[in-house]
Amino acid sequence: MPWAVVGAGFTGLAAARTLACHLPDETIALIEAERVGFGTSGRNSGFVLESHFMPHRLPFADLERTRAAARLSTGGRDILKSLVRQHRIACHWRDWGKLWVAASRAGERGLLLQRQGNDALGIRHEALDRDGVEALTGTRFYNAGLKVEGTALVNPAALCRGLADTLPANVALREESPVLEHQKGEPHRLVTPQGEVVADGVILCTNVYSPSLGVARHAMAPLVLYASLTRPMTPDEAGAAGGDRGGFGLLPAARGGSTIQRTPDDRLLVRNTLAYGPAAASQPKKLDAARLRHVDSIRRRWPAIADIDIEHTWGGCVGVTRNEGHVFGAIGDRLWASVGCNGAGIARGTMAGTLLADLVVGRDSELLRDQRRIPAPGWMPPEPLRGLISRSHIREHAADAAER
């Protein structure tokens, strides 16, 4: 087989699609350890971000690099929007924007920094007081907010499935086929429980699981973020909750706060609480503890629907680098990789996968030059020191939990 892409999250889906379009006469195997949409890409909070920076990163150390990163996010969003329209993918796509919110002094400082960052990047935004936030969200929990245009809200699992179902005909998708071993050479051999995939060229889009394949061993900390989704509200509950009935998306301006999406079918998705290591994503005790925190987060914001049932609670594991760096490009003989999402995987991952396929076939562009502005990840110490440092940072996040 000429090509194999490992990992069918947003990055791998984009890489396989773009490579297949560039090389319509060649077959591309897309290998996914689980079902598409079941992994981290389908478990995120559904924000297709037009830009991604956190308040504690300001002032920007390199404004031009930050502008390049914003262009990459916007480019990825535009690719996905076009695909959703072209293929009529049912994923609740809404061009709503995002609302940064603050319920404490730490959050208000974060909002001020967000305003400064958006001004520096030329991104339109509107400051809201408590009444303005309440009008959009139905809660007076927050003191202030910052409405930023450009972000889309989606059901990420449905988007992943829709992208997989509409891949070009020369992409052969192999789900539930974890790569247990990668034997490098001419050709490469990818060993799965279902047998070997032999390919002339391999693209790795395996993010936090890359170290198991010998890639980015000292690049990332594997952090787990937990989320819960309620059942749909009844009409009476939806009225009592108030806010924009079409849905909204909230991001915390203070570390340790809650990311919240109200979906068009009147569910609440709440994400907060961190843990370390991929195994933590499915540990029952950690999931139960996170669920209780999510119930409390809803109760404090919307007491009128405090008893609404939680239907699902899950954990998703992301790879976080020290300097927001990104492993991108050739890493061996006919071997390429895109690794390191830093929590911005829908838009940035889509753009990175697209550009990596461009790079493989020798296509240059302004956006590819933007991608090359992003540095390689800074070195991280091996275990157990990496885990100790990461857990210390997680405890610091928990200390800011007034907004959780």
N, C-alpha and C positions, 0 to 999 in steps of 0.2 A: 504494500500500500504506500502511496507517495507521502501522505501526511497523517499525523495523529495530533489531536489537541486533547490534553488531559485536563479535565475540570470543566463542567458545564454550568458554572455560575455566570454572572453577567459578562465577565471578561472572556471566558472560554466560548460562550455563545457568540459574542461579537467577533472573536478571532476566527472561529470556524466559518461563520457566515461570510465575513469579508474575504477570507482566503478562498472560499468556494466561488465567490463572485469573480475574484481575480483569476482563478484557475478552473474554469468551468469544465474542462475535460479531465480533471484529476479528482480522485476520491479523497475525502478528508474524513477520517474516523474521529468522532467526538466521544470521549470516554468519560463517564461520570460514575463516581463511586456509589451514589444513591439514585433516587429518582430526581429528575430535574425539578427544582423548586423546593426540594425537601431540605437542602443544606442551608448554609448561612445566607446565600443570596435571596432565598425565598422567606427567610425568617427575620428580615430586618423590618424597620418601622415604616418603610414605604415612602421615603422622601427622595425624589429625583432632584438632587441639589444643583442649583445653577452656580454655586460657589460653596466652598467649605473651608472655614477657618474658625478657630475657637478663640474666645476673648483673651484667654491667658497667653496666647501667642503674639498679642499686640504689644507695642508697635511692630510692624512687619520688619524682620531683619533684612529681607530682600524683596522690595515692592515689585520689581519686574518679574521675579519668579512667582510671586503670589498672583499677579495678573495672568501669568501664563497658566497657572493652575486653575484659575477661574475660567479661562477660555476653554480649557480641557473639559471642565464640568459642563459648561454650557453646550459644548459640542456634543458630548455624550447624551445630554438631555435631548438635543435636537434630533439626533439619530433615532433615539427610542420613540420620540413623538411621531416621527415620520413612519416608523415601522408599525406602531400601534394604529395609525390611521390607514396605512396601506393595507394591512392584513386584518383590520377590524378586530384587534385583540381586546377581548373583554377583561379589563383589569382595573376598572374604576379610575381611569386616568382623569385627573382634574388639574388645570393650571391655576391652582389656588394661591400659590406662593407659600411662604412660611412665616410663622409668628414667633419671634423670640420673646420669652416672657420672664418676668422677675417677680418674686414674692418676698425678697429680702434685700438688705443692703448689698450683699455680695452679688445678687442678681442685677440690681440697679447699676452697679459698677460694670458688670458684664454688658449690659445694654449700652452704656456709654461707649465702651470699647467697640461693640458691634457697629454703632453708628459711625465711629471714626474709621473703622475698617471698610464699611460700605462706601463712605465718602471717598476714601483713597482709591477704591476700585471702580468708582462711578456707578454703583448699583443703587437703584431707586429704593427708597424706604420711607416709612411713615411712622412717627412716634405716636403711641397711644397711651392715654391715661387709664386708670382703673375702669372707668365707664366704657371707654372704647374697647378695651379687652373683653369686658363683660358682654358687650353687644355681639362680638364674634363668637365667644366661647360659652356664654351662659354662666360663668363663674366670676365671683369677686375675690377669688383666692389670690389673684395676681395684682400687684401694685401698678405695673406698667408693662408695655410691650413695644415691639418694633416689628411692623409688618414689612416684609421684604418680598418684592415681586420676583418671578422667574422660576421658582421651584414648582415641580409637579408632585402631586400625591397619587399613589397607586396602591393596588394590592400586589405586593412584590412576587408572591408565589404564582399568582395568575399571570403576571407579566412574564415570568420565567417560562411557564408552560406554553404560553402563546408564542414566545420567541422560538422555543424548541419545535413546536408544531409547524412552524412556517420556515424552517431552514431550507436552503436550496437542496435540490434533489441529489446533488453529489456529496452531501454530508450524511455519513452513516452514524447515527446516534446509538451508543451502547450504554444503557443505563444499568445501575446496580452491578457495576463492574469495577471495583476498586483496583487500582494499580498497586500490586504488592511489591513489585521490583522493576526497576528500570535498568536494563542492560544496555549501556551506551556502546555505540559502534556504527559500522556500516553494513547493514542497517541497524537501527535501534530496535530493541525488543522490550515490549511492555507486557509484563506478566500479570494476568488477572485470574481470578478463580474460574473463569469461563474459558481460559486459554490465552495464548499469546497474540498480541497485535504487533506485527512487524511493519515498521515504517521507515522511509528514507529520512524524513524530517519530523521533529517533535517540538510542539509548543506546550509549555507548562503554564497553566493558569490555575494553580493549586493553592495559592495564597497561604493560609496558616498551616496547611498540611504539607507544604513544600519540604520542610526538613526531613520528613520520612523518605523523601526521594533524593536526599543529598543536596538540596538547594536551600540557600538562605538560612543556614543553621544558626548564624549569629546576627540575624537581621530583625527579628520580630519577637514581641511578647504576645502569647496567645491569650486574649482576654475574652471572657464570656459576658454577654449582656442578656438580661432576661426581659421577656415581654409577656403580657397577658392580653387576651381578647375576650370581651364580654359577649354574651348573646345579644341579638338585636333588641333594642328598646321597644316597648309597646308605644303606641301613639301617645298615651298619657305620660309615659316616662320621658319620651322625646320632648314633649311640651314642657315638662317640669325641668328638664336639663337646660333648655333654652339654647341660645347660640345659633350659629349658622347651620340650618338643617341639611345643607348640601355637604357638610363636612368641613373639617379644618385640620391644620397641622401645627403643633406647638413644639418648640425647642427650648430647653432651659438655658438661660443666660448665665447661670451659676453652675459650676461643676457639682455633680451629685443630684441634680434635678431630674425631672421626668420628661421624657419625650412622649407626646400624646398625639394620636390621630383619631379623629371621629370620622368614621367611614360613611359613604353614602347610604348604606343599609342600616345606619343608626347603631353601630357598634362603637365601643371605645377600645382602642389599642393603647396600652400603657407600657412604656419601657423604662425601667430603672434597675439598679442593683448590678454590681459587677462581681465577677469571680475570676480565678486564674486557672488556665489550662483547659484543653479541649474536653477532658473527661467531665468537667463540671457542668457541661451543657445539658447532661441528662441525669444527673444525680437527684434522686427523689427528694432528699431532705433540702437541697438547695432550691429546687423548683418549688417546693411547698413554702419555704421561707420567702422566696421572691413573690409568689402569689399573694401571700398575706400583705406584703408591702404594697403591691399593686391595688389590692382591695382598699387599703388605707388611703392610698393616693386618690382614688376615686371618691371615697367618702369625704375627704377634706375639701375637694373641689366642687363636687356636686352632691351635697347631702340628701337632696330630694330623691336620688336614685342610689343611695348607699347600699341597698340590698340587691342590686342587680347581679346576676350570676356571671361568674367567669367560666367560659367554655373551654379555653385552651391557655396553657402556660408553657413556655418553651425557652430554651437558651440557644443563642447563636454565637459562634466563636469567630472573632475577627483578629487580624494580625496588625499590631500597632508597632510602628518603628519609632526610634528615638527622635528623628529629625524630620518626620513626615516624608522620609525617603522612599524610593520605589526601585525594586529590581526590575529592570526593563531592557530587553534586547537580547543579543546573542550571548549565551553563557557556555557554549561548547560547540563542537563540530556538528552543524546542522541541528542545533539545539537552542531554543529561544525560551524566554520566560517573561511573564508579567506577574509580579508578586509584591504585595504590600498595599492593602486598600485603605487602611487608617480610618475605617468607618464611613467612607464615601463611595461605596462600591457600585451603586447602581449607575450613576452618570460617569464617574471617573473610570470605573471598571469597563464600562462599555466603550469609552473612548480609548482606553489603553489597549483593549483587545483589538479594536479596529486598526489602531496605529501600528500595533505589533505585526498584524498581517500585512499592512502596507510595507513595513520595514523588510519583512521576509522576501517580498517580491521586488524590492528596490524602488518603491514609490515614496518620494519626498513630499513634504507639505509644510506650511507654516505651523500647523498643529503638531506635526511630528517634531519640529524644532522646539516647540513649547514643551513637549513631553521630555525632550532631552535636557531641558533646563532643570528638571526635577533631579535632585541628587540621589546617589545610592544611599541605602540606609546606613545610619551610623552603627558601629559595632555594639553588640550587647554581650554581656558576660554569659558564660555557660551556666547551666544549673549546678547547684541549687541557688547560686547567687541571683540569677535572673528572677527566679520565683520570689525570693525574699524581697527584692527591690520592688517588683510589681505588686506584691501584696501590700507593701507599705504605701504605695501610691493609691491602691484601692481603699485602704483605711482613711487616707486623706480625703478621698471623694466622699466616703461615708460621713466624715465630719462636717461636710457642707450640706447635709441632708435636710435642712430646713425647707427646701423646695421640693423634696421628694414626695 
